[in-house]
Amino acid sequence: MTTLRVPAPPAALAAALALALASPSALAQDPPPPPPPDAALLARSAEAPPDDGVELAVQLLRTRQTGQAVALLGRLAQERGVDVRGYDAVAVLYRLASGRAQPGLPTGGALPPAAATAPPAAGGDDLPPPPPSDEVARARIIDGAVERLARWDEAGARGFLDGATGGATDGALEALRAVARGGVAVTPVAPVMGVFGPSGRLLPERPVGTIEGFEVLTLYVSTASYGLMLGTWGGLAATDDRRNALRIALPLVGLSAGLVGAIVLDRSHAVRRGRGYAFNSGLVLGSLAGTAAVIYAQPDDAVDGWGLALGGATLGIGAALGLAHAVDALPGSVSWVTTAGVWGSMVGLGLSLSGDGDDARPETLASGMLIGEGVGVVLALLTADVLKPTPGQTRWVDVGASIGGMLGSSLGAASDSVPGIGVGMAIGVLAGGALAWFAASPSEAERSAYMQHNAARELPLRFGVAPLRGGAMLQVGM
C-alpha cells in the first residue's frame, strides 16, 4: 500500500488560506458603492422646465384651433428671437401650424451644416456615404413628422416619431408626440400672452376658408335686419289701414326668415370667408345711400321711403357680394370699406351742415352724405390691398370715430350754431378714427398670422350637372 503525503504549506500560504476562510464574502466581489443621496434630484434637474407657451400651442393644435396656434407661435418666435427654420420646439410647431393653416406651404426646416454632402475622397468612389450624424437624423425625423401632421396623418407621424430617440429633454420631439396623439378634449389652461386655451366643450373647427367667429354673428344680424326691412316695406305696401295686423306680422315674418336663412348658411359651413362681411357691407352702405335718397326726395308716403331704403340695400348687397367674389376679398378689406363708407358719409354730412348756415336744406344734406360715402368707399378700395387691415382693427376705428364724432359735436355745440356742430363732428370723426387706427394696429406677427389664415385658396364657385328624367340640372355651389 502506497501512501501519498502532501507537504505542509508554507507559513505565508497558510496565512492566506486562513484569511480566505475567515472572510469569504470579502474576497468574492466588492459591492457597488451606494448611490449619492441627491441622484434623484440630479435626474430631475436634467429635464427641461415646463414651457407654458409650447404646452398651450400643443393643445391648440390638438384641438384643431389652427389660427390661434399660428398667432401664438408667431408671437413666441418674435419675442424669443427664434429662427422659424430651426428645430426649436417653437419653430417646429410654428411650421406645423402654418402648414395646416395654408396647405401646400413647405414645412421643412434648414438642416444642420452636418447635412451637407462631404466631397468624395480621392480613389474612394466605391465607398458608401458616411452615416448621418445624430443631429441630422433628428432633424429629418422632425421634418417627416411635421409634414405628416400638417396633412393630418397622425398615424404616419407616430410611426416616424416611434423610431426617434430623445426623452423629456427634447422639447420638439415631445411636442410632436403630444400633437400626434390626436385631437382630444383637454382641460382649460391659464391664458398665455392674451391667447386663451380651449374650453372643456369643443366645437368642430370650420373648414378652411369659410366664415368663423365674429363674421358669423355679423351674418345673423345683417340677414335679420334685411328681413325686417323687407317685411316692413311689404306690410306698408300691402295695407292701407294703419291698424292692419299685416303691418306687424310681415316684419316679424321677415325677421324670422332672415334668421332661418342665416342658420341654414351657418350650419352648411360652406360660406366663403369675407362673404358675411360683404353682405353686411352692402346692407349698411346701400341702406345709407337709400336714406340719403329719402332725405333728398322727401316722399309723402312712408311706403315710398321704405322702398328707397330697401332698394338701396338690395342693390348694395348684390354689388358687394359680386365685387367680393370677383376679387376674393379678405374679411378685413370688406370691413375697411364698410367703415370708410359709413364714416365718410358722416363727415360729408357734417361738412354739409356748414354750407347753408343754420337753415340746412335736405338736398344739401343728402348730397353731402352721398358724396362723403362715395369718397370713403373709393379710398378704401384703393388702399385695402396696401394697408391690409384686420377686422378687429376696423372695429376699433368704428369705436374711435363714434366717440370722436360725439365729442366733436359736443364741443361744436358751444358755438350755438349748426355749422359749428357739423364741423366739430367731422373733425372728431376723422381724428378719433385715425387715432384708433394707429392704436389698434396689429403687430407684424399678428398681421402675418391673419394673412396666412385667410390666404387665397381655391374659390368655392363650382359647377356641376346632375342628370334628371327628361333633362338635366345645372348646379352652382358657392
Secondary structure, DSSP 8 states (H G I E B T S, - for coil): ----------HHHHHHHHHHHH-HHHHH--------TTHHHHHHHTS----HHHHHHHHHHHTT-HHHHHHHHHHHHHHHT--TTS-SHHHHHHHHHHHHHSTT--------GGGS-----TT-TTS------HHHHHHHHHHHHHHHHHTT-HHHHHHHHHT----TT-HHHHHHHHHHT----------BTTB----SS------TTB--THHHHHHHHHHHHHHHHHHHHHHHHH-S-TT-THHHHHHHHHHHHHHHHHHHHHHHT--BTTHHHHHHHHHHHHHHHHHHHHHHH--SSHHHHHHHHHHHHHHHHHHHHHHHHHHT--HHHHHHHHHHHHHHHHHHHHHHHTTSTTS--HHHHHHHHHHHHHHHHHHHHHHHHHH---HHHHHHHHHHHHHHHHHHHHHHGGG-SHHHHHHHHHHHHHHHHHHHHHHT---HHHHHHHHHHT-----S-EEEEEEETTEEEEEEE-
